[in-house]
């Protein structure tokens, strides 16, 4: 597979990936893709920065700096920054109603009221390494903001040790089966009439269902009615699920922030305490029955009982843990293209419906890098080769069918281009 990948016409794909990043550059920030996602998304943007760092390090820093400019006074970095109004997306800033939220503070860009997987510190650290001379001042300026972001996550979301989501969009894995039971607890009565825009851009069978959307909007209304007050939402919401995506990305981001702190001569004590808290919390997500890390519904206490691609982020989190290696082997053998976002052997598996089956290059990159770091070299090579094959054969799609590689969701997608440049392309291995 590695040989096939080397033989592929690589330079034109590198050119195309760079073209996509420039195409989606709106001036200081990139959109994930035109039409479907016309604003700046938190983790998409951090991946974009990593992609830019392969050919334009100053622009990479600018991407993260624009993202951090949307940080709330309480430290939260929102999942969407609505820099310019766009009628092609729902729900917009008016639906979120975050303006005037006490946690937000005055004079900040319009935003959503929730966050997203905190990969920013991890990629700031990598962007710094591309050019430490240029990067030192930028990293130093960003360091207190990243500290405040992580401090907010620990205080507002990590009461169980593992990091909880207050909305499926916070995990990035919007319609993952992990949340099905918690979502079923919500009676979406009282949701104001709305028109979806996503299904006007993308085949509806590749997107979440109406039942999901009713609950997504119900949860937005719920947060808005509480002024996006974290304590009130934690106390009252029927939906609170501890999630491996947030837990392991924050754990890794804390380790990377600790490395940055050491280079900058900053104290690392607070960060070390966060890492220990998250490591203990991660253990509450271990599900021996499925042989993998899982999600835990913090209202019922139950584990979800499902294997997802987020299960395999434990190594990216920095855990030297072999307990899920056999489950990984089963999942790698279950479909021609790895890693499916959901277990192909499960009756809920759907190869094209967003986070219920398709392969996501961004998850593959961080899962694969973690595997490589923890000595799972063969598995890491397989995930990387499969990702390279998917992109070489099907283009820079948002996600892909693990069964036959069918490209799905949005096209000319920023983070798929970014992970190609930073990891999947043969040129990425060259340094
Ligand atoms: C969407 O609109 O589909 C996004 O995933 C929300 O973040």
Boltz pocket constraint, residues with backbone or C-beta under 6 A from the ligand:
constraints:
  - pocket:
      binder: B
      contacts: [[A, 36], [A, 79], [A, 90], [A, 169], [A, 172], [A, 174], [A, 198]]
      max_distance: 6.0
